[in-house]
Amino acid sequence: MQTCIDGEWTPCTGPEPSAEACNGTDDDCDGETDETCCAESGWEVTELAPIGGWPSIATDVHGGIHLTFVASPVPDVRYGFRGIEGDWTFEAVAAPAAGAKDTRVAVTASGVHVAYVTGDPWELRHAYSEANGDWTDTLVDRDLDYYATSIAIDSSGDVHLSYTVIYDPDRGEILRYARGRPEGPWEAETVDMREDDGWIPSSSIGVDNAGRLFIAYAYNSIAVEEGTVLLASREPGASWTTEEVEGPWSLVTGCAMAIDGSGGQHISYSVETDSLSELRYAFRESAPDPWTFELAGGESVQSVEIDRFEAVHMAAVRNEQIVEHLARRGDVWVSGQASTPAFGEIGGSASMALDPFGGVHIVYDRILQSLYYAYSCPAR
């Protein structure tokens, strides 16, 4: 655009090219419109393994799909990969792995990270592989029963884990945190330990661009029969602080968190009252801003992710048999069924990842049945 001022034209100004967005405009000025966006499609469901559980999924910047799960009947931890074009390939991360459960996968530009738990003996372990490389497996924590594991990688390549420890069946559970490099060593510490018989069914860890750590988790006190959603946070070099997000409820059964590019904190959680189950969503731009709360629909939250347009997506389970995808469009939550109609309860978890092109990927299992992968390019 040019403007005439005092008889002379000003320099020509206009918007600078930007990353292509799915908005019907040639944002990057290359002559093509929305060329990096996937074509809108319904859900496509594929059976991946005859028997598999405890799945987790992640995508890389090229759109490659990475997943982990525990294969049966001989327990081992397996890793699967599929590029934008091509078939799935699978390999063992740890075999055999007696009592294996609770796999979590994260992907960076340098390689693939897998956290998992074994049961004989009880150990929390981390495995790492560079592209087409061997797996380097290290011990994170041991001697107690671990679950509710979550993983995040910061910009320097440090690995961060949150997890629940059943330290005494008569006294309850504690929330732990571990930090390390792919090759080790690991440093583990306690974040929350209560002097009652409470339990922590889920935790979700995230790190923002400034290196601040956040762990969202559910805490249920059996003594007073109340559940609360909590957030532990830590500035670099400081100690952990804990705050209440929302509660109390009769029970909090699930909790998941995502940190957006501006540091905003998005937490979804499943709560139970005397009469119903709810899937709720909390958001704030930064601490100590107040939280805003919404009822998202659905029942049992499994994952929450933020896409490149800052839209919020959730994977949830309804009636223990149906996997749903929920997306926040403006101020409205839109849901769709991601699983095929089938008998059998959903097993250990349903995990979700978003690719750079707008696609949604969910992996889930049915108890004593198959492992499934679902894909959709939803309307924007």
LINSUL-V798956 format. One record per pair of residues at least 24 apart in sequence whose C-alpha atoms are under 7 Angstrom apart, sorted by the first residue. I is the first residue (numbers start at 0). J is the second residue. Records with the same first field share a line. If there is no record, write none. Layout:
I->J, J
This chain:
35->356
36->356, 357
37->356, 357, 358, 376
38->376
39->376, 377, 378
40->375, 376, 377
41->375, 376
42->337, 373, 374, 375
43->373, 374, 375
44->338, 339, 371, 372, 373, 374
45->371, 372, 373
46->369, 370, 371, 372
47->370, 371, 372
48->369, 370
49->368, 369, 370
50->367, 368, 369, 370
51->364, 369, 370
52->346, 347, 364, 370
53->100, 101, 102, 347, 348
54->102, 348, 349, 350, 362, 363
55->102, 103, 104, 350, 362
56->104, 350, 351, 352, 362
57->104, 105, 106, 352
58->106, 352, 353, 354
59->106
60->355
62->354, 355
66->104
67->102, 103, 104
68->102
69->99, 100
74->98, 99
75->99
92->134
101->146, 148
103->149, 150
105->150, 151
116->145
127->181
135->182
137->182, 183
139->185
147->200, 201, 202
148->202
149->202, 203, 204
150->204
151->204, 205, 206
153->206, 210
160->204
161->202, 203, 204
162->202
163->199
169->196
170->195, 196
171->195, 196, 197, 198
172->197, 198, 199
190->239
195->222
196->220, 221, 222
197->221
200->252, 253
201->253, 254
202->254, 255
203->254, 255, 256
205->257, 258
207->258, 262
210->235
211->235
215->254, 255, 256
216->254
217->251, 253, 254
219->250, 251
224->249
225->249, 250
226->250, 251
227->251
248->272
249->273
253->299, 300
254->300
255->301, 302, 303
256->303
257->303, 304, 305
259->305
267->300, 303
268->300
269->298, 299, 300
295->332
301->348, 349, 350
302->350, 351
304->352
306->353
314->349, 350, 351
319->344, 345
320->344, 345
337->373
338->373
